[in-house]
Amino acid sequence: MARSILTAADIEPLARGAEVVVPRDAIVTDEARERARERGVRIRVEESVDAPSAGRHRPVVLGADHGGYELKEFLKRFLLESGYEARDLGTHSTASVDYPDFAGAVAQAVASGAAWRGIVIDSTGIGSAMAANKVPGVRAAQCYDRATARNSREHNDANVLSLGARLLTPEQAREIVRVWLETDFAGGRHQRRVDKITAIERAARS
């Protein structure tokens, strides 16, 4: 079966040793992964040549402080023109605000499954990445070129992208966003490592 969001409730009725197939752009909650491991259920990512474009109907949320406002507006237009659903969580001017408020809102939207991916922007991208990563289930990556954007997706399954508006031209940021959104998680040995990140997060909450 194919689902856009896989939760622990979806795993519960499956027989031990069963397999569930999800689209490459699906959201699999941490609880679903944990329950699948407990029951010996395999979560298999669906192979599809259309995977890079399959997520374009899914919402991408954006949030920025005053330092990232102008770049956010530029990237929002790019996303809409590229066929993505872009949801703007603020800020809506260059008036001074606090970046954790907006990075946190984006991270919560992604962690809850309300958004497919998230993009946070401040002057350097550092503080927003720190704030977003405090939300359980979020893997925010600060990226500054195509290589880091691709690696954060292929190896780390990053679901939030952090950008520094003072460090990038709008064109550079646009290319980073394009690569980041179109790159799939490679799975395999990288899944084991992402699972260990999740385990650290779980241990910190307990």
Secondary structure, DSSP 8 states (H G I E B T S, - for coil): ---SEE-HHHHTTS-TT-EEEE-TT-EE-HHHHHHHHHHT-EEEE---TTHHHHGGGSEEEEEE-GGGHHHHHHHHHHHHHTT-EEEE-S--SSS---HHHHHHHHHHHHHHTS-SEEEEEESSSHHHHHHHTTSTT--EEE--SHHHHHHHHHTT---EEEEETTTS-HHHHHHHHHHHHH-----THHHHHHHHHHHHHHHHH-
